[in-house]
Every structure is written in C-alpha cells, then in structure tokens.
C-alpha cells in the first residue's frame, strides 16, 4: 500500500515482510526512482526511513512517526540514503 503524506513525503506499507526483504524492496524502488530522475535531468534525491516491526505497532501514527524519525536520520547522515531500524517492542 502506498500513501502520500505531504508534498514530498510518502509511506509504503509492506505488511508481513521481513526486514531484509523490506530493505531489498525499498532499495529496488529507490534505484528505479533515481534512474527516472537522471533520465529527466531532475536533481532529486531520496532520503528514506525504513521502520521494520517485529510485532505490529500499536497504531499507524506510531509506525509513521518512527519511519519519519528514521528519514530525518538519513538526511542528517548525508541524504539520498536508506536508514533502517528494526523495532522489537
């Protein structure tokens, strides 16, 4: 499931997906997006926060908040990267 949160923020829900499979999937999507940006000479990068949950989170708001925090970590680490965390509790 894909949803747009704001002007340039999107959420992708990969239910029942391992953290490794989620990382591989998001990496593939990011690479396809980068290819399209380069084809059009658009100077766009993608900073991605990837929150993987061992157990379902208590709310969608919590899951989005965690992913948003991770996205900002990706931006602080130099942008145009994926920052993943596996949340156990």
Secondary structure, DSSP 4 states (H G I P E B T S, - for coil): -EEE-SSS-EEE--TT--HHHHHHHHHHHHHHHHHHHHHTT------EEEEEESS--S-HHHHHHHHHHHHHHHHHTTSSSEEEEEE--
